Each structure stands twice: as structure tokens, then as C-alpha cells.
Amino acid sequence: MRKSALILPVLVGIIIASFSSVYIVDERQMALRLWFGEVTKEITEPGLYFKVPMLHEIVKYDDRILALDTQPLEVTMKDNRRFEVDAFARWRIQDAKKFRRAIGSGGASAARSRLETILNAELREVLGDRVSNALLSADRVDLMTLIRDAARAKALNLGVEVVDVRIKRADLPEQNLEKTFERMRAEREREAADEIARGNEAALRVRAQADKTVVETVSEASKESEILRGQADAKRNAIFAEAYGKDAEFFEFYRSLNAYRKALKGSNSTMVLSPDSDFFNYLQTDQGAAAGQ
């Protein structure tokens, strides 16, 4: 009975010591084995491992990519426009020993605080050297790459790798929205006024050119018409002169008929003349003269 009473506690102690001397590292973890606070082994492969109970301390870290959501940060751009920037990062522990020495026993929560400080500093530095249009355009991708690379270089001292940095949101502070909208409206109105002025100037140039072209065209047409009219008059006079040379009496008769036609038409048909006037020379026929006698 006494032996049974002694064996049972010994067995229980052996079982407890056995369980206390083993630990498991799964595929999502990495671990450090500490001896009185000093790192004696870094474990990166999953499996079953042994330790000295009560003397060895096992610290496990997540080996996966972790998230870091920063608090919204107010940043002043190079053109003095202020934005409220909300960013996030993806990171992982790269060197567990360096991570332990830099962070201590704080673990991932302390690392997030340190990383947020680094990320905010790089956000201010990179964005502060750019104008606001870069943040609001496709150039934002290049800005995020610059921020990631700068933060990655500083995070290496913590044993951490910054995998990616993204800007989720970039908004104007509430108190600056109205002033910004007014400034944008004034800029657009000024640009519209400039465009209208340039359009009016162009219209005046086109109108002046058109007027010049009209004057030149009319002048050229008038010149050509006068030339043609002169040539026609010359040709007509030549024909009249030739006709006069062939039959002078007929030419006089023709001229008299034209004079009658022009003088005796419409409201101008009443004339007071002497009957023996030369104007009616060709109206005084032999029959008319005999009747007068």
C-alpha cells in the first residue's frame, strides 16, 4: 500500500514534467527559446520540440502577413493644401531575434505602434514634398511605392518586413472643404474667363480676316467688272462707229428712235416743243408735211 501511494505521485510528476518539457510550433508560427531572457535558439520549422521545464521560456510569433490600420493623419502638401490621409500596411516578422531585441516582450501590439510611427513619418515626408494633384491622380501609386520603400528600410531595424502600404482615403478636412470649393470655383471661373477672352480674340481675328477678304474680293470683282465694262463699251462704240461709217443716215435715224423711246415712256410722255423742232425730224413724213400744207 505504501509503495502504491508513493508510485502514483511520482508517475503524476513524471507525466507533468513530460508535458512541461515539450512544446509544438505549427506552420503559422516561429518561436524563440529563451534561457533566463537570452535567446538560445530560433525555431522557424513546425514540429515538436523539447525544453527544460521552469528554465526555458518559449516565445511564439505569428509567421503570417499581418495587418496594420493607422489612425487618420493630417498632412500638408507642398502647395499648402491639407488632407486627412487614412492608410494601412501589410507586414511580417522577418527576423525573430532582431524583433525580440528591438520590441522586447511587447510582441505584435508593440510592433504595430512602432510601425505606425514609422509609417506616419514617411507619409508626412513623402506627401509633404508633392503637390496635391499627385495624391488625387494616378500618381498615387508611385507615392505609395515610395512610402513603402522608405518605411521598409526603417522597419528592418525592428526585424520586420513591410510588405505593402496603401492609401485608403485622402480627404480634405471638414473645416477646409468650403474654402477649398470656393478657391476651386474661383480658379474655374478665371479659367473660363480666360477661355472666353481667347475665344473672343480669335473671333475678332477671324472676323477681321473675313472682312479683309470680302473687301479684297469685292475690290477685285469691281476692278474686273470695270475692265469688262470698258472693253464692252469700247467694242460697242467700235460697232457704232463702223455702222455710222457704212450708213450715216441710218445711224442718225437709229439714234433718234432711241431718243424717242427714252423720252416718250411712262410719266415722261408729255413734252412741249415747237412742231418744227429737230427732235421730230424723223416724225415729219411726206404725208404729214402735205397734211400740214
Secondary structure, 3 states (H helix, E strand, C coil): CHHHHHHHHHHHHHHHHHHHCEEEECCCEEEEEEECCEEEEEECCCEEEECCCCCEEEEEEECCCEEEECCCEEEECCCCCEEEEEEEEEEEECCHHHHHHHHHHHHHHHHHHHHHHHHHHHHHHHHCCCCHHHHCCCCHHHHHHHHHHHHHHHHHHHCEEEEEEEEEEEECCHHHHHHHHHHHHHHHHHHHHHHHHHHHHHHHHHHHHHHHHHHHHHHHHHHHHHHHHHHHHHHHHHHHHHHHHHCHHHHHHHHHHHHHHHHCCHHHCCCCCCCCCHHHHHHCCHHHHHHHC
